[in-house]
Amino acid sequence: MKIKKHSLTASLALILIIALTGCQKEATPERLLGEMAAKTAKMKSCTMEMQMNMDLSGSVEGFDMDMSFAMDMDTEAITDPARVHGVGALSMDVMGQHMDLDMEMYSLQENGKNLSYVNVYDTWIKQETEDMTAAMEAYTFKDIQELSESLELAGETQTVNNKECYLLSGNISGDSIKGMLDTVLSNMNSSGLDIDTEAFANARVDYQLFIDRETKYPVKMTMDIRDLMESAMNASQDEVAFTCKSCDLNYSFTSFDTVESIELPDEAKNSATDMDGLTDGLLDEEEDFSDLSDNPLESSDDL
């Protein structure tokens, strides 16, 4: 099974971009979103906890396999300079085999480039990514009102994380998802990237957004991204047909304007392997091996 380069990265990048947007006056969805957008646009930093749980199955040539993934990540972000830092863990169960994986990531600008540093198995890998300005707008909920196909305000407030909250519910259509993906991919170093965004046209994201009644900051956001992930997995390769049984993404915002700075460790900067160079090297090796196999006589003459 081969999954094309960056497909999961783009999907996860998309998941961050749809993270949503919010009166002493009569509360309406539009007014709440407007007040929330004004507050988040002025924030200097935020911290959040993210959890994702996904169950899916795949089928290839009549053979079925079940898979489940769970990810927990604590994230902090600052706006000036635009930087993001996350620490978390990923657990996977694939065909009866269990694996746990710790990871850490940084996103920042360096020497005029937008870079992501990821630590997996005590190895740092860096990669050029999407524009940091566009990435940071995901935390200000800038376009949620335009993106939402429907938007409803619950009749009563709810208590979430010890805060009295307004509850907004809505969904984002496949056309909007496709448009966002097109924007993300156009801002990325897309060498070797091949994702058919038309595959997302029928996807739909349902969400619930809890807004602090007093401060108008976001408190929690939940999303059902089952359609999105199934489309992403099937768009990334042709060999396996995936069915996503469930995929829930939850964000809990824990603080605002408490992070003073985010610094990339010297270890990451000095030891990171460039992902694009690594991938290109592997592709070159495959091509050389293919040429050798296609011309065995020529190879024998050389010997």
Secondary structure, DSSP 8 states (H G I E B T S, - for coil): ----TTHHHHHHHHHHHT------S---HHHHHHHHHHHHHH-SEEEEEEEEEEEEEEEETTEEEEEEEEEEEEEEEEETTEEEEEEEEEEEEETTEEEEEEEEEEEEEETTEEEEEEEETTEEEEEE-S-HHHHHHTTTTTTHHHHEEEEEE-SS-EEETTEEEEEEEEEE-HHHHHHHHHHHHHTS--TT----GGGGTT--EEEEEEEETTT--EEEEEEE-HHHHHHHHHHH-SS-EEEEEEEEEEEEEEEES--------HHHHHH-EEHHHHHHHHHHHHHHHHHHHH-HHHHHHH-
